[in-house]
């Protein structure tokens, strides 16, 4: 089984009937669906409740589609949005820091509420292709170190923070070290492998990430950064086929210093880690 951890949706996608068939054609059995994005005060923008209801409808009666609410944690009612989403059945949350730093004081109470509810939180990280908005500095991996102050938060950084992939790996190492200390309530960091990284950089990134010695196998999520308008099976298959060729070479020949992947690496990468991230048992 493979699950795509990084799929965007719009309100109108709640009426699509081709989602599962397109995903299966791309090599996936389901995944995490982000709601329509927050619209920052635009006239006639969908309300949080409308966005919640739409993504819940997309995932309705689909065992392996998991609805996440895309929020702006700096909005005055963001905590109330999280509470409403939890009551309605949202399984996690998505944030892109396009106009604020990740640990903005306005956002911290929102993260604490998410952690209190035992829900996961997924962040964009790395350069952001958002037109003329100068947002890259907000999304450097070291800016997420402040999440060490949020007890028991499960969160992910997407795109291995391209182009700051080495910095992302180092930040993961710090969170992993903090969490491993006795009686530590530190949050748990996951790395979302969604591109991100252009093809010539992808294998060097994997060389560093998988063999740096940071006990990473159980904290990787696999995604495509696809959209439901519609889900592009060709795009998904192209990325998956390339990554599979890299992993298969590691199994056969080893990575740097001759190290090889564990036999169950792909099971963890493609679905076990995501189920644990969301909070489901591995035999779900």
C-alpha positions, 0 to 999 in steps of 0.5 A: 500500500502507498499513501500520498501525504500531500494533496491539495483540494478546492471547495469544488473538488467535493463533487469529483468522482475520479479521485480514487481511480486517478490516485490508483493510476498514479500508484497510490491507494489514498492519502492526506487531503488538505482543504481549500486554503484560507483566503485572508479576507478576500470578498466572498471567500469560503468560511472555515466551516465551508472549507471543513465541510468540503474536505470532509465530503471529499473523504467521506466513506473512503477509508484511506482519505484523511481530511486536514484543515488548511489554517492561518494560525495568525487569524484571531479565531484560529483556536476556535477553527481548530476546535470546530474542525476537531468536533467535525472530524478533521484529522489534522492541520496544514500551515504555510507561513507565507507572511509570518514566521512559524513561531509567531506569538499569535500562532503558538496557542494554536499549535498548543491546542492542536497538540492538546487534541493529539492531532498532527500539524503539517508545515510547508518548509523551504522556498515557496513559489508564491509570486512576488511575495518574499516568503522564503526567509519565513520558511527556513528550517531553523525557524521551526526550532521554537516548536521545541517549546510545544509539548507533544506536538507531532509535526512535519516539514515538507519538501525536505525544506528545499533548498535548505535540505542540509539544514532540515536534516540538522533540525531533525537531528536536534528534535530527535536528540531532544525527544530521546532524552529521558522523560522528554515531552518534546514534540516529534518532527517528521520530514515530508519527502514531497518535491521540492527538490529538483531531479538533479538534487533528489538523489544527493538529498536522499544520500544525506538524509537516509544515511546521516545516522539520525534514526530517520526511518520511522519519521519520513512521510512520502508525498507528491504535492498533487492537486485534486483538480484533477489528481495527476496520475502521470505526474505522481507516477513519474516521481514515484518511479524515479524515487523507487529506482533510487531506493532499489539501488540502495537495496542492491548496492547501498548508499554512502559508506555502503550502508543499505536500507532496512528491509521494511524501509518502504513499508514505513515510508509509504504507509506505516509512518503516515498512519502513526503520524495521523494517530492510527494503529499500524494495522488500520 
